[in-house]
Amino acid sequence: MEPTTYIWLDGEIVLWEDAKVHVLTHALHYGTGVFEGIRAYEAANGTAVFRLTEHMERLHRSAKAYHMELDWSVGDLTKATLELLRANGLESGYIRPLVFLELGALGLNPTNARVRSTIVTWRWGAYLGEEGVRNGIRTRVSSWRRFSGSAFPNAKATGTYINSILAKMEAVRAGYDEAIMLNEEGLISEGSGENIFLVDNGVVYTPPIAVGCLDGITRNTVATLLTEDGYEVVEKTLTRSDLLYCDELFMTGTAAEVTPIREVDDSPVGPGQPGPITKRAQELFSDAITGKLTTHPEWLEYV
Ligand SMILES: Cc1ncc(COP(=O)(O)O)c(C=O)c1O
């Protein structure tokens, strides 16, 4: 990662190298942090952050799940993000807000620990590679189940990502690009850091949030855009055999954007190349993030 000049930390813009914490930070020991992943793009009228307010609202919801009292409102955090992007002179990039428990307690009841907040930005390309975005990625169904009953699956908490990390590492070490995770009942949940969509006979399906996948903002964006484009988009529980017999599969996420899946467990998805609805989803998403699409101006917050 290429450092930028500044980081936002508890209301102040500080130098990158000065944003440090103590080794007794509660979140380092127990994963008591919540975070977001957001992207800024070069759009029609300059640099714009995609669905910034919704990401900061989800950060607040994640904090609520773990009883973390933020000092900053959604408005404060969106303003801070735009200021930081300006200070760093970034035309596009990734944005990582993080709220975490620091000093004040080191037991399992962190009520007295100080809540700290930071926002970091940096330049970042395609998460699953340019080649993956063009031709599709190879995936495998993970041996690790996506948790649902043991924590809040819909909160982006740092500690729970150890589950996604196990799945991702297992997939990559076995030579695949990404993992597909089943939930504890064996239903398709999502990727290690992406939601999943399936196309069958022209209809687009994605698992409902109730299976324990994240309520992804890109998932919502793509479902909205495809529906407005005339496709039928249905939330439905999906099984492992649906992956084998469908026509198209793709993943969505702020990092992964819209990435086609060309293989699951060494079997080709459809003809083994990105299909027409996947490509249409990529096109619509690209138009939305760059401001070419005029139907959702509220999704872009200009720097
Ligand atoms: C587990 C998981 N699922 C799905 C997503 C996609 O969510 P979004 O589109 O809001 O980035 C992410 C990324 O935040 C994630 O970490």
PDBQT file of the ligand as one rigid body, heavy atoms in Angstrom, charges set to zero:
ROOT
HETATM    1  C1  LIG A 401     -18.514 -10.115   4.265  1.00  0.00    +0.000 C 
HETATM    2  C2  LIG A 401     -18.852  -9.078   3.257  1.00  0.00    +0.000 A 
HETATM    3  N1  LIG A 401     -19.890  -9.285   2.436  1.00  0.00    +0.000 NA
HETATM    4  C3  LIG A 401     -20.242  -8.382   1.508  1.00  0.00    +0.000 A 
HETATM    5  C4  LIG A 401     -19.538  -7.207   1.344  1.00  0.00    +0.000 A 
HETATM    6  C5  LIG A 401     -19.977  -6.215   0.317  1.00  0.00    +0.000 C 
HETATM    7  O1  LIG A 401     -20.538  -5.089   0.930  1.00  0.00    +0.000 OA
HETATM    8  P1  LIG A 401     -20.505  -3.658   0.251  1.00  0.00    +0.000 P 
HETATM    9  O2  LIG A 401     -21.099  -3.820  -1.099  1.00  0.00    +0.000 OA
HETATM   10  O3  LIG A 401     -21.329  -2.809   1.131  1.00  0.00    +0.000 OA
HETATM   11  O4  LIG A 401     -19.088  -3.235   0.181  1.00  0.00    +0.000 OA
HETATM   12  C6  LIG A 401     -18.447  -6.936   2.175  1.00  0.00    +0.000 A 
HETATM   13  C7  LIG A 401     -17.700  -5.700   2.060  1.00  0.00    +0.000 C 
HETATM   14  O5  LIG A 401     -17.913  -4.799   2.827  1.00  0.00    +0.000 OA
HETATM   15  C8  LIG A 401     -18.104  -7.900   3.157  1.00  0.00    +0.000 A 
HETATM   16  O6  LIG A 401     -17.060  -7.702   3.960  1.00  0.00    +0.000 OA
ENDROOT
TORSDOF 0
